[in-house]
Amino acid sequence: MLVHNSTADSPQIQGPSWPRELTVTALDLRHNPICPNATTSVYEEHCSGYLHVFATTCKRWGCAYCSRKKIQQLAIWTAAAAPNRLLTLTIDPAFDLSPKAAWLRTAHQVPELIRKLRLKFGPVEYLRVTELHKSGYPHYHLLVRSGYLPHQVVKDVWSTLTGATIVDLRAVEKAFSAYWYLTKYLSKLKRKTWTERHVSFSRKFVPDAVKQKPPKLNLLLMYRSDDHPYRWLADHRWHLPITMESAHHFRTENVQQEAPCDLTNWELGIPAEPRRSAPQQKEMVTDED
């Protein structure tokens, strides 16, 4: 039975990202590597009867594919945001029994620091990257867009909130410098067992025009599958041409499969990574949500 596509179920599509429609077979998909943990959502196009197959990626920093995509997206957003300051906030391990305890105590103090600075100095927007020392304890790098911020005031407020006394504040004079700082810190990210929130940002850090979502297609959700999209397409549409609308969006005819497919996951280019059973994390989050 078809279920009408609700707002939450509607896929977000920016339109074809290819210079032209690219028609392939299931075997050709191995040349378009995507998230090894991706699952499948299948929709029917009401007017034409075509099937649209979407890959829902895991969006985890621990996934090599998804982390690269997230870094690329953040780099684009950071260039558009044009930050002019780099702020590093440390923590004092003497107050905490473990890195997780330090993060739980101090992470929510970052937006509180920004709130207090806004009261004194006007608009302050930021993107935050949580990085770990060799000891495993966290500290925070912030790309900031603001007017003048006195170092001593920032240091005093952070010390009052967390007890830490080491704060570094410097100017970022060029967009390339902001990009360099971002990629430097993101490339050094280590997996944290106690949070997936490696990166967050204030609500107005990224201009609305950059984050604007594309219009939704008029599609009917048929079902979702835990199968990888390439596995699903090979098993259900092996004999049909597949049109790649984008790296994660495939269109094919809605007809009955004629014969089973005997291709292995390796032949389809699906990496042999274990699937994660944990709930999906939001791809990007704001500290003000």
C-alpha positions in Angstrom: 0.0 0.0 0.0 1.3 3.5 -0.9 1.6 6.0 1.9 1.3 9.7 1.0 4.5 11.5 1.4 4.4 13.8 4.4 6.6 16.9 5.0 8.9 14.9 7.2 9.2 12.1 4.6 9.7 14.3 1.6 13.3 13.9 0.2 15.3 17.1 -0.1 16.6 17.4 -3.7 18.6 20.2 -5.3 18.0 18.7 -8.7 20.5 16.8 -11.0 24.1 17.5 -10.0 25.4 15.9 -13.2 26.0 17.9 -16.4 23.5 15.6 -18.1 21.4 12.6 -17.2 23.7 9.7 -16.7 22.1 6.3 -17.5 23.9 3.3 -16.0 23.4 -0.3 -15.0 23.5 -1.7 -11.5 27.1 -2.9 -12.1 28.2 0.6 -13.1 27.2 1.9 -9.7 30.4 0.6 -8.2 32.2 3.6 -9.9 30.1 6.0 -7.7 31.2 5.1 -4.1 28.8 6.3 -1.4 28.3 5.7 2.3 28.7 2.0 3.1 26.1 2.3 5.9 23.5 3.9 3.6 19.9 2.6 3.7 17.2 2.8 0.9 14.1 4.9 0.6 11.8 4.1 -2.4 9.3 6.6 -3.8 6.9 6.6 -6.7 6.5 9.6 -9.0 2.8 10.1 -9.2 2.5 11.5 -12.7 5.0 9.2 -14.5 5.1 6.1 -12.4 8.9 6.2 -12.2 10.6 4.9 -9.1 13.0 7.3 -7.2 15.5 5.5 -5.0 17.3 7.6 -2.4 20.4 6.7 -0.4 20.1 7.8 3.2 23.6 8.1 4.5 24.6 7.5 8.1 26.0 11.1 8.5 28.5 10.0 11.2 32.0 11.4 11.7 33.3 7.9 12.1 32.3 7.1 8.4 35.1 8.0 6.0 32.6 8.9 3.2 30.2 11.0 5.4 32.9 12.8 7.2 34.4 14.0 3.9 31.0 15.2 2.7 30.4 17.0 6.0 33.8 18.7 5.9 33.1 19.9 2.3 29.7 21.2 3.4 31.1 23.0 6.4 33.9 24.5 4.2 31.3 26.0 1.9 29.2 27.3 4.8 32.3 28.8 6.5 33.4 30.6 3.4 29.9 32.2 3.1 29.8 33.0 6.8 33.1 35.0 6.6 34.3 34.7 10.2 36.9 37.2 11.4 38.2 35.7 14.6 39.5 32.4 16.0 38.7 31.7 19.6 40.2 28.7 21.5 38.6 27.7 24.8 40.3 25.2 27.1 39.1 23.4 30.1 40.7 22.6 33.5 40.9 18.8 34.0 41.2 19.3 37.7 37.5 19.9 37.9 36.5 16.6 36.3 37.0 12.9 36.8 36.9 12.0 33.1 36.8 13.5 29.6 33.1 12.8 29.3 32.4 14.6 32.6 34.5 17.6 31.3 32.5 17.7 28.1 29.2 17.5 29.9 30.2 20.3 32.3 31.6 22.7 29.7 30.0 22.1 26.3 26.8 24.0 27.2 28.9 26.8 28.6 30.0 27.8 25.1 26.6 29.2 24.0 26.3 30.8 27.5 29.7 32.5 26.9 28.4 33.8 23.5 25.1 35.0 25.1 27.0 37.1 27.7 29.3 38.5 25.0 26.3 39.5 22.9 24.9 41.5 25.8 28.1 43.5 26.0 29.3 43.7 22.3 26.3 43.0 20.0 26.0 40.2 17.4 28.4 37.3 17.9 28.0 34.2 15.6 30.3 31.1 15.6 31.0 27.6 14.5 32.5 25.3 17.1 34.8 22.3 16.7 35.4 20.0 19.7 38.9 18.7 19.7 40.6 16.3 22.1 44.0 16.7 23.8 46.3 13.7 23.9 45.0 13.2 27.4 41.5 12.7 25.9 40.1 15.9 27.5 38.2 18.3 25.2 38.8 21.9 24.2 36.9 24.1 21.8 37.9 26.0 18.6 35.4 28.6 17.5 35.4 30.5 14.2 33.7 33.7 15.2 32.0 36.6 13.3 31.7 39.6 15.5 32.8 43.2 16.3 35.6 43.9 18.7 36.0 41.4 21.5 38.5 42.3 24.3 40.6 39.2 25.1 40.5 39.9 28.9 36.7 40.1 28.9 36.3 36.8 27.1 38.9 35.2 29.4 37.2 36.4 32.5 33.7 35.3 31.4 35.0 31.8 30.4 36.8 31.5 33.7 33.7 32.4 35.6 31.7 29.8 33.7 34.2 26.9 33.8 37.1 27.7 36.0 39.5 27.5 33.0 42.0 30.4 32.6 43.6 29.7 29.2 41.8 31.4 26.3 43.3 32.3 22.9 41.7 35.0 20.7 43.2 36.0 17.3 42.1 37.7 14.1 41.3 35.8 11.0 42.0 38.2 8.2 41.3 36.2 5.1 38.6 33.7 4.1 41.3 31.2 3.2 42.6 31.4 6.7 39.2 30.5 8.1 39.0 27.6 5.7 42.5 26.5 6.7 41.7 26.6 10.4 38.5 24.6 9.8 40.0 21.8 7.7 43.0 21.6 10.1 40.9 21.0 13.1 38.4 18.7 11.4 41.1 16.6 9.8 42.5 15.9 13.4 39.1 14.8 14.8 39.3 11.7 16.9 36.3 9.5 17.5 34.5 10.2 20.8 32.6 7.4 22.4 30.5 9.8 24.5 29.2 12.2 21.7 28.8 12.6 18.0 28.6 16.4 18.3 32.0 17.2 16.9 30.7 20.4 15.2 28.0 22.8 16.0 27.2 26.4 15.2 25.0 29.3 16.2 21.8 29.7 14.3 22.8 32.8 12.4 26.4 31.8 11.6 25.6 30.5 8.1 23.6 32.9 5.9 20.1 31.7 5.2 20.6 31.8 1.4 23.4 29.2 1.7 21.3 26.9 3.9 18.1 27.3 1.9 16.4 24.0 1.2 15.4 23.1 -2.4 11.8 22.4 -3.3 10.3 19.0 -2.7 9.3 16.6 -5.4 5.7 15.3 -5.6 6.5 11.7 -4.6 4.7 8.9 -2.8 6.7 7.0 -0.3 6.4 3.3 -1.0 8.7 1.8 1.6 12.1 2.0 3.3 14.7 -0.8 3.4 17.8 -1.5 5.5 19.5 -2.8 2.3 22.2 -0.6 0.8 20.8 1.2 -2.3 23.1 -0.5 -4.7 22.0 -3.9 -3.3 18.4 -2.9 -3.6 18.8 -1.7 -7.2 20.7 -4.8 -8.2 18.1 -7.1 -6.6 15.0 -5.3 -7.8 16.0 -3.4 -11.0 19.0 -5.4 -12.4 17.7 -5.6 -16.0 16.6 -1.9 -16.2 18.6 1.2 -17.0 19.1 3.4 -14.0 19.3 7.2 -14.3 21.5 8.9 -11.8 19.9 12.2 -10.8 22.7 12.8 -8.3 25.2 10.8 -6.2 22.4 9.7 -3.9 19.3 9.8 -6.1 18.4 7.2 -8.7 15.4 7.0 -11.1 14.2 3.8 -12.8 11.1 2.3 -14.3 8.4 0.8 -12.0 8.1 -2.6 -13.5 8.4 -6.2 -12.2 11.9 -7.6 -11.9 12.4 -10.3 -14.6 15.3 -12.2 -13.0 17.3 -12.3 -9.8 20.8 -10.8 -9.6 23.7 -12.8 -8.5 26.2 -10.0 -8.1 28.0 -9.9 -4.7 28.3 -6.7 -2.6 32.0 -6.6 -3.5 31.1 -6.6 -7.3 28.6 -3.8 -6.6 31.3 -1.7 -4.9 29.7 -1.9 -1.4 32.5 -1.6 1.2 32.5 -4.4 3.8 31.9 -2.0 6.8 29.7 -3.2 9.6 26.4 -1.4 9.9 25.7 0.8 12.9 22.6 0.1 14.9 22.8 3.3 16.8 20.2 6.1 16.0 21.2 8.5 13.3 22.7 11.8 14.4 21.6 15.1 12.9 23.9 16.0 10.1 24.5 19.5 11.4 23.3 20.9 14.7 23.1 24.4 16.2 23.9 25.1 19.8 20.7 27.1 20.0 18.3 24.3 19.0 
